[in-house]
Amino acid sequence: MSVTDAADAGDRSALPMLDKLGVLIGLVATVGAVLPFALFRANRIVPGEGRHLLEALPSVPAWVLTGTLLTGVIVAVLRLPPLIKLAAGILVLAALAILIGRVASYLTPADDTFARISPGAGFWLLVLAFAMLIADALIRMQLGPWLRIALLAVAGMAVAVLLWGGAWRDLSILKEYATRAPAFWQEARAHLVLAFGSVAMAILVGVPVGVLCHKVRPLRASVLNVLNIVQTIPSIALFGLLIAPLAWVAANVPGASAIGISGIGTAPAMVALFAYSLLPLVSNTVVGLQGVPASAIDAARGMGMSSPQRLLGVELPLAYPVILTGIRIVLVQNIGLATIAALIGGGGFGVFVFQGIGQTAMDLVLLGAVPTVALSFAAAVILDAMVETSSRGRRRRR
Amino acid sequence: MIEIEDITKAYNGMPVVDHVTLTIQPHTICAVVGTSGSGKTTLVRMINKLVQPTSGTIRIDGEDIAGMPAYQLRRRIGYAIQGLGLFPHRTVGQNIATVPKLLGWDKGRIEARVEELLELFGLDPAEFRDRMPNELSGGQQQRVGVARALAAGPNILLMDEPFGALDPLIRAKAQEDLLAIQRRFGTTIVLVTHDMEEAIYLGGTIAVMEKGRLLQAASPQQIIAAPATPFVAELIGTAERPFRLLSLARVADHIEPGEAAGEPIEADLSLRDAYAELLWSGRSAAPVRREGEVVGRVSLDRLGRLAAQPQ
């Protein structure tokens, strides 16, 4: 923390007491507080009417929320220890999360099953502002990887409590969920299978290919170039391009259709996601192996390690943090890309996104988008923490 | 014994090591000296087959290494390099255990050996065994590197600029330690260095190389007294010759009877250190002390004669 203190002291003369990022956060939050806090719609497809913060809640909670927001903005704007900023950010986000559920119940007319209440632009801006405050505080606190994962778990549990406790029951997105819960979980499974399955396949293929490219120098340029070209094909085009060849395989290779290969559906989606994952994995494996200190390899040879012993005992473990970074890139990328699989019948959260777009029902789009974003975020946090622990012993230098 | 016979290594027809013949006696230290590009590292790397010779043979204890599987040969030969090549992802203990593990020693024996070596190198096992290499100082890393090379008790130890990265004080200590260990285990050491001072201090034999050719292989005394070529003389440094010669002998071997005034000189100092002390204190002679007792004296006169070119 002494480093940030020193940095703070450096520019204290310009704006006494004020935190630069905090001022930005305060501005965003102010705009958020002015914009409509919630949207009211008579049914799920008509355009919504905005409801301001003070009209969206009964007077007591409305003033409580206003007070909380004001406190949050003040804490954000002033120069204060990151722990206080973190606490304020969490307090505001918790208040927003709980009260948006209250808003939904309050604004829904009694016995009206068609009315939809969804968070408005103001709500999202407020969430963004205070999420920034929390993120900034966390970065300044330089939390260790395990603590970050623990925080993620706590946040996940808090969301679970709000979801299953019924606090958000009247929100439009959960009303969409309520009418298609079985489909939601089925698509969730399909999404996870697509994202994780394709990454797993890519690891099984990409790491050995990377090792091969590292060992056989002439191979490197050509393989990486081909994968580079694959990476530049627009994703929708790649999904489409795979329909014909896979349909042909399904029709002509005995047993292919029995194991689920067909022109549309999971197979082409899987193949496309797999193809997109290869480049980062292969190139990170190559880069990781190149970064292994030459002296360590020389010592390993000189002590009589055989080539496989060197690879498994020295080279891959030393390249592991870089390979893991590749896996992180690919996993986060594929969790997002898997939404497009729905276009060719591959399933996943994309199903709701495209249905929602088709029906101009934004709540349905959100039902697909929000879990995807949450999943990517969680994967990024967890894998970042893993990358950090894996390279930790080596980074502390002298 | 290592017999290098008419060995040549050429890359694209350009010889890097050019018809070198050199015999290294068992239980001695042979320092291979040369400027960079002289082929000294390549020569040594052919002994454990890290480099395949273009022609010629190398025999270890009479056996041609060409017929031995490289990995088996290497497990029998200790290997320590500049930059050490410690495995950064393994603890100190695991690093030292590398070769014993490859040889399939059982766990208890490996643990005992790691402990023994750490103690031998003055690193408390309880404190250092589970540390990562980057948590050690340069000198400690160097000791772990040598301990690892000695882990399986090899008869031969190859070292390529093992002290290159150390600062002068730690380097002197490391050289002393190496000598002590060599005396204790009787290991045959082949050491590559570009530093003539180091070669003279450590080497029982000094092999001087230039442009792939072996110019001279002889004892330090002979190299200093009768350099075979102008290049060898240049490496030694003409102005340094008398002092280098003095540095090879100990006061203990040149004690004269008689008395002298002033602070005594320890008998286990080198003659060079004694000479420097006499000059600095402005005395023509000083008493010599061995194990706390004055046993005679050492004189400037005598030292002056010893520093002259041997006839």
Chai-1 contact restraints between the chains, C-beta under 6 A:
chainA,res_idxA,chainB,res_idxB,connection_type,confidence,min_distance_angstrom,max_distance_angstrom,comment,restraint_id
A,S295,B,G83,contact,1.0,0.0,6.0,A-B,restraint_1
A,S295,B,G85,contact,1.0,0.0,6.0,A-B,restraint_2
A,A296,B,G85,contact,1.0,0.0,6.0,A-B,restraint_3
A,A296,B,F87,contact,1.0,0.0,6.0,A-B,restraint_4
A,D298,B,G85,contact,1.0,0.0,6.0,A-B,restraint_5
A,A299,B,G85,contact,1.0,0.0,6.0,A-B,restraint_6
A,G302,B,L50,contact,1.0,0.0,6.0,A-B,restraint_7
A,G302,B,R74,contact,1.0,0.0,6.0,A-B,restraint_8
A,G302,B,Y79,contact,1.0,0.0,6.0,A-B,restraint_9
A,M303,B,Y79,contact,1.0,0.0,6.0,A-B,restraint_10
A,M303,B,T98,contact,1.0,0.0,6.0,A-B,restraint_11
A,M303,B,V99,contact,1.0,0.0,6.0,A-B,restraint_12
A,G304,B,Y71,contact,1.0,0.0,6.0,A-B,restraint_13
A,G304,B,R74,contact,1.0,0.0,6.0,A-B,restraint_14
A,G304,B,R75,contact,1.0,0.0,6.0,A-B,restraint_15
A,G304,B,L102,contact,1.0,0.0,6.0,A-B,restraint_16
A,S306,B,Y71,contact,1.0,0.0,6.0,A-B,restraint_17
A,V314,B,F87,contact,1.0,0.0,6.0,A-B,restraint_18
A,P317,B,H89,contact,1.0,0.0,6.0,A-B,restraint_19
A,L318,B,H89,contact,1.0,0.0,6.0,A-B,restraint_20
A,G393,B,M132,contact,1.0,0.0,6.0,A-B,restraint_21
A,R394,B,P88,contact,1.0,0.0,6.0,A-B,restraint_22
A,R397,B,N134,contact,1.0,0.0,6.0,A-B,restraint_23
